[in-house]
């Protein structure tokens, strides 16, 4: 069989597998009770039917900015054509996630040597097609599928830009003491700037879906600063940064103008804590959580019960207290909170004081240990939050006896996460001298570090990194007999 025929069959099989896998999740495990789903649905409905981007409060639809408008706009477009159908949304997300797999294949091809480009692209396509984590989230009315698609598109534009700007082996040239000079593309300065502008624009649209999307530009920026750190290249560095910044701000301007006109505030993203106008933000309580909370299970019993449910000391791990006296203080504060199930400024202030004391006693715990544990949680939990599985793996005997099938499914998801991470690490090492590959690595590291600082370490927040994971993991299948793209000597 000809190689071209094998490739076509491989691509067709991967695309059909990707679509079938996502349709399976939609049919068997549609998840309609995610916490933010009703908010996005109501925003889309009110925007479509009443022309107001807002929520119904006190019998009136009031304009809000608590969520960026990208995903509600996506829902509103589907509702306008198919009616308010969650199934239509999920099917659209299934198609979009298949396209994300294709984009990941494109990213992998950019990184690969010429001779291995087809093989590596196909490997990335299959890695994305069979991934249970991204497939699962097509069956949920949440931002993850759309955000991941836009992130993958931005990454593809940026890695191509880095590759094209570094057609010679920049690292070797710098080690030899030479000054790296990028050959000006045909068409002049404007044509050279277009990839950076386009990358910024795509990231800007992604920011309207998930506010942390500009971190994809930060990943590219870190690599460019390293590559172009010599004074002779500062002009190129300033040009790329300026055009990316301009591209980023362009899609955000209408949203910022709307917030200024309607809400009289300068807001180009969404509020840091997603609060309603005038709503109290319990920053002290959040600071206290950051001194001990890293397990996803504690998010269910503590974080998601705040301002709406009771929180009890018995539900907290022993690591939440440094002494019996501290535990008693927390118990008194929680009792005061539970009387109204609303965090008051006075109680919140006392939680902030406990957080300061705990951090002063052990700063490495707050600033290093807990963030590392949070990162491990987000990357290596079985990711069963949208599935009818317990996700419990230890102690083995207890959970195996409770339900053998659930245990095996949870274990398989846990091992799949480890396998994807291991392949990505191996692929990253294999193309470690490739500046374009380092854009992906920098993005994953920066995004993960950022996510450890937010209030709840939810595993879904790293899904936007998975197109980069697929592309890096696929490099394991590359033949390195020739220099990779971006490393040509």
C-alpha positions in Angstrom: 0.0 0.0 0.0 1.3 3.4 -0.9 2.4 5.7 1.9 0.0 8.4 0.8 -2.9 5.9 1.0 -1.8 4.8 4.4 -1.7 8.4 5.5 -5.2 9.1 4.2 -6.5 6.0 6.0 -4.8 7.0 9.2 -6.2 10.5 9.1 -9.7 9.3 8.3 -9.5 6.7 11.1 -8.3 9.3 13.6 -11.0 11.8 12.7 -13.8 9.2 12.8 -12.4 7.9 16.1 -12.3 11.4 17.5 -15.8 12.1 16.5 -17.2 8.8 17.7 -15.4 9.0 21.0 -17.0 12.4 21.7 -20.4 11.3 20.6 -20.1 8.4 23.0 -19.6 10.8 25.9 -22.4 13.0 24.8 -24.8 10.0 24.6 -23.7 8.2 27.7 -22.5 10.9 30.1 -24.0 14.3 29.3 -23.4 16.5 32.4 -26.0 19.3 32.8 -25.4 20.3 36.5 -22.0 22.0 36.3 -21.8 25.0 38.6 -21.4 27.7 35.9 -23.6 26.2 33.3 -26.9 28.0 34.4 -25.0 31.3 34.4 -23.8 30.9 30.9 -27.2 29.7 29.7 -29.0 32.6 31.3 -26.6 35.1 29.9 -27.0 33.7 26.4 -30.8 33.6 26.7 -31.1 37.1 28.0 -28.7 38.4 25.4 -30.5 36.7 22.5 -34.1 37.4 23.6 -33.8 40.8 25.4 -30.7 42.3 24.0 -29.2 42.6 27.5 -26.0 40.8 28.6 -27.2 40.2 32.1 -28.9 38.1 34.8 -32.4 38.2 36.2 -32.1 39.7 39.7 -35.1 40.9 41.8 -37.4 40.3 38.9 -35.4 42.4 36.5 -32.6 41.6 34.0 -29.6 43.6 35.1 -26.4 44.0 33.1 -23.4 42.2 34.5 -19.7 41.6 33.7 -19.1 38.6 36.0 -18.4 36.4 33.0 -16.7 37.4 29.7 -19.0 37.2 26.7 -17.3 34.7 24.5 -19.0 31.5 25.6 -22.4 33.1 26.0 -22.1 34.4 22.5 -21.3 30.9 21.3 -24.4 29.5 23.1 -26.6 32.4 21.8 -25.5 31.6 18.2 -26.5 28.0 18.6 -29.7 28.9 20.3 -30.6 31.2 17.5 -30.4 28.4 15.0 -31.4 25.3 16.9 -33.3 26.6 19.9 -32.2 26.2 23.5 -30.8 22.7 23.0 -28.0 21.4 25.2 -27.6 18.5 22.8 -27.0 21.0 19.9 -24.3 22.7 22.0 -22.6 19.5 22.8 -22.6 18.3 19.2 -21.1 21.6 18.1 -18.5 21.2 20.8 -17.7 17.7 19.6 -17.1 19.0 16.1 -14.9 21.8 17.4 -12.9 19.4 19.5 -12.2 17.3 16.5 -10.8 20.5 14.8 -8.7 21.0 17.9 -7.1 17.6 17.3 -6.3 18.7 13.8 -4.8 21.9 15.1 -2.6 19.9 17.5 -1.5 17.8 14.5 -0.5 21.0 12.7 1.5 22.2 15.7 3.3 18.9 15.9 4.1 19.1 12.2 5.7 22.6 12.7 8.0 21.2 15.3 9.0 18.0 13.5 11.8 17.4 11.0 10.8 17.5 7.4 11.2 13.7 6.9 9.0 12.9 9.9 6.4 15.6 9.6 3.6 13.4 8.4 4.3 10.7 10.9 4.4 13.1 13.8 1.3 15.0 12.7 -0.6 11.7 12.5 0.6 10.7 15.9 -0.6 14.0 17.4 -3.9 13.6 15.7 -4.4 10.1 17.2 -3.3 11.3 20.6 -5.9 14.0 20.6 -8.6 11.7 19.1 -8.4 9.1 21.8 -7.9 11.5 24.7 -10.7 10.9 27.2 -10.2 14.2 29.1 -10.9 16.6 26.2 -13.6 14.3 24.8 -15.4 14.2 28.1 -15.7 18.0 28.3 -17.6 18.2 25.0 -20.5 16.7 26.9 -20.6 19.6 29.4 -21.9 23.1 28.8 -18.8 24.9 29.9 -16.1 27.0 28.3 -13.3 24.3 28.1 -13.9 23.0 24.6 -14.1 26.5 23.0 -11.2 27.8 25.0 -9.0 24.8 24.1 -9.8 25.3 20.4 -8.8 29.0 20.5 -5.7 28.2 22.5 -4.6 25.6 20.0 -5.2 28.0 17.1 -3.1 30.7 18.9 -0.3 28.2 19.6 -0.2 27.1 16.0 0.1 30.7 14.8 2.8 31.5 17.3 5.0 28.4 16.9 4.9 29.0 13.1 6.0 32.6 13.7 8.8 31.5 16.0 9.9 28.9 13.5 9.9 31.4 10.6 11.8 34.0 12.5 14.5 31.5 13.5 15.2 29.7 10.3 18.8 29.3 11.3 20.0 27.6 14.5 19.8 30.6 16.8 21.1 28.8 19.8 24.2 27.5 18.1 24.8 30.9 16.5 24.6 32.6 19.9 26.9 30.1 21.5 29.4 30.8 18.7 29.2 34.5 19.6 27.4 35.5 16.5 24.4 37.9 16.3 21.2 36.2 15.2 19.7 38.1 12.2 16.3 37.2 11.0 15.9 37.6 7.2 13.1 40.0 6.4 10.2 38.3 4.8 9.1 39.4 1.4 6.6 42.2 1.6 8.5 44.2 4.2 7.9 45.1 7.8 4.2 44.7 7.8 4.2 41.2 6.5 6.8 40.2 9.1 4.5 41.6 11.8 1.3 39.8 10.6 1.9 36.5 12.4 2.4 38.2 15.7 -0.7 40.4 15.2 -2.8 37.3 14.2 -1.5 35.4 17.3 -2.6 38.3 19.5 -6.0 38.5 17.9 -6.7 34.8 18.3 -5.6 35.1 22.0 -7.8 38.1 22.3 -10.9 36.1 21.2 -9.8 33.3 23.6 -9.6 35.9 26.4 -13.3 36.6 25.8 -13.9 32.9 26.7 -11.3 32.4 29.4 -9.6 35.5 30.9 -6.3 33.7 31.5 -5.8 33.0 27.7 -3.2 35.8 27.3 -0.8 33.4 29.0 -0.3 31.8 25.6 1.3 35.0 24.5 3.4 35.1 27.7 4.8 31.7 26.7 5.9 33.0 23.3 7.2 36.2 24.9 9.5 34.3 27.3 11.0 32.4 24.5 11.5 35.5 22.3 13.1 37.4 25.2 15.6 34.5 25.5 16.2 34.2 21.7 16.5 38.0 21.1 18.1 39.1 24.3 21.1 40.7 22.5 20.7 44.4 21.8 21.0 43.8 18.0 17.6 42.0 18.2 15.7 44.3 20.6 14.0 45.9 17.7 12.6 42.6 16.5 11.6 41.8 20.1 9.8 45.1 20.5 8.0 44.7 17.2 6.7 41.2 18.0 5.6 42.2 21.5 3.9 45.4 20.2 2.0 43.6 17.5 0.9 40.8 19.9 -0.3 43.3 22.4 -2.2 45.2 19.7 -3.8 42.0 18.5 -4.8 41.0 22.0 -6.5 44.3 22.7 -8.5 44.6 19.5 -11.1 41.9 20.3 -11.4 43.2 23.9 -12.2 46.8 22.9 -16.0 46.3 22.3 -16.3 44.4 25.6 -14.4 47.1 27.5 -16.4 49.9 25.8 -19.7 48.1 26.8 -18.6 47.9 30.4 -17.6 51.5 30.4 -20.9 52.6 28.9 -23.3 50.3 30.8 -21.5 49.7 34.1 -19.3 52.8 34.2 -16.1 50.8 34.9 -12.9 50.0 33.0 -13.2 46.2 32.7 -11.6 44.5 29.7 -11.6 40.9 31.1 -14.0 39.8 33.9 -13.8 40.4 37.7 -11.0 38.6 39.3 -13.4 36.6 41.5 -16.4 36.5 39.2 -18.4 38.6 41.6 -21.6 40.5 41.0 -21.5 44.3 41.3 -21.4 45.2 45.0 -20.9 41.6 46.1 -18.5 41.1 49.0 -15.4 39.0 48.1 -14.0 36.9 51.0 -10.3 37.4 50.2 -9.3 36.5 53.8 -11.0 33.2 53.5 -9.4 32.5 50.2 -6.0 33.4 51.6 -6.5 30.9 54.4 -7.5 28.2 51.9 -4.2 28.8 50.1 -2.2 27.8 53.2 -3.6 24.2 53.1 -6.1 23.4 50.3 -4.7 21.4 47.4 -6.9 18.3 47.1 -9.8 18.5 44.7 -12.1 16.8 47.2 -11.7 19.7 49.6 -13.0 22.0 46.9 -16.4 20.2 47.1 -16.7 20.4 50.9 -15.3 23.8 51.5 -14.8 26.2 48.5 -18.0 25.3 46.7 -20.1 25.5 49.9 -19.0 29.1 50.7 -21.9 31.5 50.7 -24.6 29.0 50.2 -23.8 25.9 52.3 -22.4 24.9 55.7 -18.7 24.2 56.3 -17.7 22.1 59.2 -14.3 21.5 60.9 -14.8 17.7 60.5 -14.7 18.1 56.7 -11.2 19.8 56.8 -7.9 17.8 56.7 -5.5 17.9 59.6 -3.1 20.0 57.5 -5.6 22.9 57.8 -4.5 23.5 61.4 -1.1 24.0 63.1 -2.3 23.5 66.6 -5.4 22.6 68.7 -5.8 26.3 69.5 -5.9 27.2 65.8 -8.4 24.5 65.2 -10.6 25.9 67.9 -10.4 29.4 66.4 -11.4 28.0 63.0 -14.3 26.1 64.5 -15.6 29.2 66.2 -15.4 31.2 62.9 -17.1 28.5 60.9 -19.9 28.3 63.5 -20.4 32.0 63.1 -20.4 31.6 59.3 -22.9 28.7 59.4 -25.5 30.7 61.3 -26.1 32.7 58.1 -24.1 30.7 55.6 -22.8 34.1 54.4 -19.2 35.2 54.9 -19.2 38.5 56.7 -16.3 41.0 56.6 -15.6 40.5 60.3 -15.3 36.7 60.0 -13.4 37.1 56.8 -10.9 39.5 58.5 -10.2 36.8 61.2 -9.6 34.2 58.5 -7.1 36.6 56.9 -5.3 36.9 60.2 -5.0 33.1 60.6 -3.7 33.0 57.0 -1.0 35.6 57.8 0.0 33.7 60.9 0.3 30.3 59.1 2.3 31.9 56.3 4.7 33.6 58.7 5.3 30.3 60.5 5.9 28.4 57.3 6.2 30.5 54.2 7.5 27.6 52.1 4.3 25.8 52.7 2.2 28.7 51.3 4.4 29.7 48.5 6.0 26.4 47.4 4.6 23.2 48.9 0.8 23.9 48.4 1.3 25.3 44.8 3.3 22.2 43.9 0.7 19.9 45.3 -2.0 21.9 43.5 -0.2 21.5 40.2 0.1 17.8 40.7 -3.6 17.6 41.6 -4.6 19.5 38.4 -2.5 17.3 36.2 -2.7 13.9 37.7 -6.1 13.4 39.2 -8.3 10.8 37.4 -10.5 13.7 36.1 -13.8 12.1 37.0 -15.6 15.3 38.1 -18.0 15.1 35.1 -18.3 11.3 35.2 -20.3 8.9 37.5 -17.1 7.6 39.1 -15.7 7.9 42.6 -12.1 8.6 41.5 -10.9 7.0 44.7 -7.7 4.9 44.3 -6.4 4.5 47.8 -6.6 2.4 49.9 -6.9 -0.1 47.1 -8.7 -2.8 49.1 -11.5 -0.6 50.3 -12.4 1.0 46.9 -11.8 -2.3 44.9 -14.3 -4.1 47.2 -16.7 -1.2 47.0 -17.0 -1.3 43.1 -14.4 -3.1 41.0 -15.6 -1.5 37.7 -15.5 2.0 39.0 -12.0 1.4 40.5 -10.7 0.1 37.2 -12.1 3.0 35.2 -10.7 5.5 37.7 -7.3 3.8 37.6 -7.3 3.8 33.8 -8.0 7.5 33.7 -5.2 8.1 36.2 -2.7 6.1 34.2 -3.8 7.8 31.0 -3.0 11.2 32.5 0.5 9.9 33.5 1.1 8.4 30.1 0.2 11.7 28.3 2.5 13.7 30.6 5.4 11.2 30.2 5.1 11.2 26.5 5.0 15.0 26.4 8.1 15.2 28.6 10.0 12.7 26.4 8.9 14.7 23.3 9.9 18.0 24.8 13.4 16.6 25.7 13.8 15.2 22.2 13.2 18.6 20.6 14.6 20.7 23.4 16.8 22.8 21.1 13.8 23.8 19.0 12.7 27.3 19.9 9.1 26.7 18.6 8.8 23.6 20.9 10.0 25.8 23.8 7.0 28.0 23.3 4.7 25.1 24.2 6.8 24.2 27.2 6.9 27.8 28.4 3.1 28.1 28.0 2.4 24.9 30.0 4.7 25.9 32.8 3.4 29.5 33.0 -0.3 28.5 32.8 0.2 25.8 35.5 2.0 28.2 37.8 -0.8 30.7 37.4 -3.5 28.2 38.1 -1.9 27.3 41.4 -2.7 30.8 42.6 -6.5 30.7 42.0 -9.0 29.7 44.6 -9.9 26.2 43.4 -7.4 23.8 41.8 -9.8 22.2 39.4 -8.3 19.7 36.9 -10.4 21.1 34.0 -8.3 24.3 34.1 -5.3 22.6 32.5 -7.3 21.2 29.5 -6.3 24.2 27.5 -2.7 22.8 27.7 -3.6 19.5 26.1 -3.1 20.5 22.4 0.5 21.4 23.4 0.8 18.1 25.2 -0.4 16.2 22.1 2.1 18.1 19.9 5.0 17.5 22.2 4.1 13.9 22.9 4.0 13.2 19.1 7.6 14.2 18.8 8.5 10.8 20.3 7.6 9.3 16.8 10.0 11.7 15.0 13.2 10.5 13.4 15.9 12.9 14.4 18.4 12.3 11.6 17.9 15.9 10.4 17.6 19.1 12.4 14.1 19.9 13.4 12.3 22.9 12.1 13.8 26.1 13.7 17.1 24.3 14.2 18.5 24.2 10.7 22.2 24.8 10.7 
